[in-house]
Amino acid sequence: MRILVIGAVAAGTSAAAKARRNSEDAEIVIYEKDTHISYSGCGMPYYIGGEVENGEALTPRNPEFFRKKYNVNIRTEHEVLSINKEKKEIEVKNLTSGEVFRDHYDRLILATGARSVIPPIKGVVNEHVFSLRNINDMYKIKKYVTGKSPKSAAIVGTGFIGLEMAENLKNLGMEITMVELLNQVSPGLDEDMAIMVEKHLIDKGVHVILGKSAVEITKNQVILSDESIVKADLVIIATGVRPNVELAGQIGIELGITGAIKVDRYMQTSEKDIYAAGDCIEQYHSVTGKPVYRPLGSTANKTGRMAGNNATGGELEFRGVLGTGIYKIFDLTVAQTGLSEREARFDGYDISVSHNIKPDRPEYMGGKEMVIKSVADKKDGRLLGVQIIGPEGVDKRVDVFVALITFGAKVQDLVHLDLAYAPPYSTTKDPVMYTGMIQENAIFGNRPVITNEELENLIASGENVRIIDTRVEKQYDSDHVSDAINIPHGDVREKINELDPQMITITYCNKGTTGNAVQNILLNKGIGRVYNLSAGHKIYSRYQLLKKKTKV
Ligand SMILES: Cc1cc2nc3c(=O)[nH]c(=O)nc-3n(C[C@H](O)[C@H](O)[C@H](O)COP(=O)(O)OP(=O)(O)OC[C@H]3O[C@@H](n4cnc5c(N)ncnc54)[C@H](O)[C@@H]3O)c2cc1C
């Protein structure tokens, strides 16, 4: 059996290694047009920023390693030009000698990955304009940064690569401007969470320009769609990636609606004996079952392993992705898994949305607050998605949520988790459990929460709404939700008779807990419909920022 693999980064090398584990007899050859293999692309921004001192640490393996350890022949600087599916052959060009030759396969694995999208901006091809996709890109940027000492940089695009580059270049002392076509940073997040990332960038001295595109790049500036000018001795284009599907397309392999290669759950393409894995394939979402394109190293490694296994007679089945992602931006970690509010509404779910703000461990142990936004199906309480932002402990919570959503957990399951607790690590009831409690109370316990947007829609619908600020007078006076009256928690029982029981009531405090306590009192005393404002004034003030911004 001769197995040929095209591409030698995450998916291709995982496929080859797994194929070898399954079969000692197979001949396995990987063709890679680049000079580097099996590298950690994810670490590249940190080498540019200087946190990783040695670039070679990101490329720990070379073809010799694979030859010795796996008996896999990796031929770098060899580009596959075409596939002949009838003859089961590929045409390969040796990029150093120029020689073109054919090679035969019994099984072929496409691990051709993705490439950076470069928008058609005037002047984009320029010695100070870069995108970051592979190790050679990384060294080019590093060389430019060290050799030319740019003072300012513009980053076009605010996905995780753009954000990681912003932090790393800022840490080198450059003045950074991020330019984004959408009205929010970090496009995968809901707007009410993205605004926190934006605020953090601004607090760290990064300029953020939203709702505009770069139309021209000159020697030291970027001209935007409204003709405004951004100073930039260096420009990073981080506007996403596109799957490399040309070889597959040439021989009629079916592509999915996202434009990536369509595979079945066993990584088999529409063509017999041709498998595909990694950033060149379309995946499906494990919550909705719908096709998605989420090009990530985590998935590339996993699907590569499956392709290698199944090409050698195995039957590993892919169970889809949740679109889980995590990144660090200065002092914050931002993580997301499952459906966002926007996606869940788009897919027609009737949802309950809540935000909770809790420290990652007790404040006496240095705990710091994180915000967890959760989305659950009102029909049965199934958890659909979560977004978390905070300085510490976000990684651990998001992974708990990943496991929960993967196995179809309902919000009412969360409080029963026997999570590990000791003060250096968590609070007695972990923030994950609070998420479940708030959502369970909201969906099944007549303790509904309401988001700022839902509140606005309620008021706009003509409902007569009373909003009660349950904080102390001083806090109310410093700022409050518009049209709110102030009845501090301690005074509620005395004043309850003054309240019309038929009117819809909204309670809130700073972060949600006291608002919920007052909600309980009112409901227990027979006040009709009472909602607690999701995560109280803290989220309200972020929401106001968001609204101010959209008005500009
Ligand atoms: C800056 C950066 C940060 C990232 N951070 C994260 C992160 O934190 N977490 C995460 O999960 N993911 C992250 N990723 C994404 C991750 O790196 C990719 O998902 C992963 O590299 C995909 O691996 P792959 O093997 O599918 O594709 P690729 O890495 O794109 O490799 C495909 C290879 O195929 C080769 N090839 C293509 N066509 C041919 C041909 N015709 N002939 C020969 N060779 C060919 C290409 O040269 C390429 O080397 C990051 C990516 C970047 C750029």
Ligand as a Chemical Component Dictionary entry (heavy atoms), coordinates in Angstrom:
data_LIG
# 
_chem_comp.id                   LIG 
_chem_comp.type                 NON-POLYMER 
_chem_comp.pdbx_formal_charge   0 
_chem_comp.three_letter_code    LIG 
# 
loop_
_chem_comp_atom.comp_id 
_chem_comp_atom.atom_id 
_chem_comp_atom.alt_atom_id 
_chem_comp_atom.type_symbol 
_chem_comp_atom.charge 
_chem_comp_atom.model_Cartn_x 
_chem_comp_atom.model_Cartn_y 
_chem_comp_atom.model_Cartn_z 
_chem_comp_atom.pdbx_ordinal 
LIG C1  C1  C 0 -0.528 33.139 13.494 1  
LIG C2  C2  C 0 -1.394 31.927 13.672 2  
LIG C3  C3  C 0 -1.842 31.590 14.934 3  
LIG C4  C4  C 0 -2.656 30.475 15.104 4  
LIG N1  N1  N 0 -3.087 30.173 16.365 5  
LIG C5  C5  C 0 -3.874 29.075 16.543 6  
LIG C6  C6  C 0 -4.301 28.715 17.841 7  
LIG O1  O1  O 0 -3.968 29.377 18.824 8  
LIG N2  N2  N 0 -5.085 27.623 17.980 9  
LIG C7  C7  C 0 -5.453 26.846 16.900 10 
LIG O2  O2  O 0 -6.131 25.834 17.079 11 
LIG N3  N3  N 0 -5.039 27.162 15.650 12 
LIG C8  C8  C 0 -4.279 28.251 15.454 13 
LIG N4  N4  N 0 -3.853 28.567 14.188 14 
LIG C9  C9  C 0 -4.315 27.757 13.034 15 
LIG C10 C10 C 0 -3.411 26.559 12.770 16 
LIG O3  O3  O 0 -2.095 26.976 12.630 17 
LIG C11 C11 C 0 -3.903 25.873 11.506 18 
LIG O4  O4  O 0 -5.240 25.477 11.720 19 
LIG C12 C12 C 0 -3.074 24.659 11.157 20 
LIG O5  O5  O 0 -1.792 25.031 10.795 21 
LIG C13 C13 C 0 -3.706 23.911 9.985  22 
LIG O6  O6  O 0 -2.894 22.859 9.623  23 
LIG P1  P1  P 0 -3.035 22.151 8.202  24 
LIG O7  O7  O 0 -1.988 21.093 8.163  25 
LIG O8  O8  O 0 -4.425 21.753 7.949  26 
LIG O9  O9  O 0 -2.766 23.300 7.136  27 
LIG P2  P2  P 0 -1.537 24.267 6.891  28 
LIG O10 O10 O 0 -0.883 24.657 8.145  29 
LIG O11 O11 O 0 -2.070 25.355 6.014  30 
LIG O12 O12 O 0 -0.520 23.385 6.059  31 
LIG C14 C14 C 0 -0.809 22.974 4.752  32 
LIG C15 C15 C 0 0.498  22.755 4.014  33 
LIG O13 O13 O 0 0.192  22.230 2.747  34 
LIG C16 C16 C 0 1.141  22.718 1.824  35 
LIG N5  N5  N 0 0.604  22.618 0.461  36 
LIG C17 C17 C 0 -0.527 23.189 -0.016 37 
LIG N6  N6  N 0 -0.691 22.900 -1.312 38 
LIG C18 C18 C 0 0.358  22.114 -1.671 39 
LIG C19 C19 C 0 0.759  21.490 -2.884 40 
LIG N7  N7  N 0 0.031  21.608 -4.006 41 
LIG N8  N8  N 0 1.885  20.773 -2.896 42 
LIG C20 C20 C 0 2.637  20.625 -1.762 43 
LIG N9  N9  N 0 2.314  21.202 -0.593 44 
LIG C21 C21 C 0 1.186  21.927 -0.545 45 
LIG C22 C22 C 0 1.329  24.155 2.262  46 
LIG O14 O14 O 0 2.583  24.643 1.809  47 
LIG C23 C23 C 0 1.264  24.047 3.772  48 
LIG O15 O15 O 0 2.548  23.984 4.333  49 
LIG C24 C24 C 0 -3.018 29.676 13.981 50 
LIG C25 C25 C 0 -2.564 30.026 12.711 51 
LIG C26 C26 C 0 -1.757 31.128 12.542 52 
LIG C27 C27 C 0 -1.286 31.487 11.167 53 
# 
loop_
_chem_comp_bond.comp_id 
_chem_comp_bond.atom_id_1 
_chem_comp_bond.atom_id_2 
_chem_comp_bond.value_order 
_chem_comp_bond.pdbx_ordinal 
LIG C1  C2  SING 1  
LIG C2  C3  SING 2  
LIG C2  C26 DOUB 3  
LIG C3  C4  DOUB 4  
LIG C4  N1  SING 5  
LIG C4  C24 SING 6  
LIG N1  C5  DOUB 7  
LIG C5  C6  SING 8  
LIG C5  C8  SING 9  
LIG C6  O1  DOUB 10 
LIG C6  N2  SING 11 
LIG N2  C7  SING 12 
LIG C7  O2  DOUB 13 
LIG C7  N3  SING 14 
LIG N3  C8  DOUB 15 
LIG C8  N4  SING 16 
LIG N4  C9  SING 17 
LIG N4  C24 SING 18 
LIG C9  C10 SING 19 
LIG C10 O3  SING 20 
LIG C10 C11 SING 21 
LIG C11 O4  SING 22 
LIG C11 C12 SING 23 
LIG C12 O5  SING 24 
LIG C12 C13 SING 25 
LIG C13 O6  SING 26 
LIG O6  P1  SING 27 
LIG P1  O7  DOUB 28 
LIG P1  O8  SING 29 
LIG P1  O9  SING 30 
LIG O9  P2  SING 31 
LIG P2  O10 DOUB 32 
LIG P2  O11 SING 33 
LIG P2  O12 SING 34 
LIG O12 C14 SING 35 
LIG C14 C15 SING 36 
LIG C15 O13 SING 37 
LIG C15 C23 SING 38 
LIG O13 C16 SING 39 
LIG C16 N5  SING 40 
LIG C16 C22 SING 41 
LIG N5  C17 SING 42 
LIG N5  C21 SING 43 
LIG C17 N6  DOUB 44 
LIG N6  C18 SING 45 
LIG C18 C19 SING 46 
LIG C18 C21 DOUB 47 
LIG C19 N7  SING 48 
LIG C19 N8  DOUB 49 
LIG N8  C20 SING 50 
LIG C20 N9  DOUB 51 
LIG N9  C21 SING 52 
LIG C22 O14 SING 53 
LIG C22 C23 SING 54 
LIG C23 O15 SING 55 
LIG C24 C25 DOUB 56 
LIG C25 C26 SING 57 
LIG C26 C27 SING 58 
# 
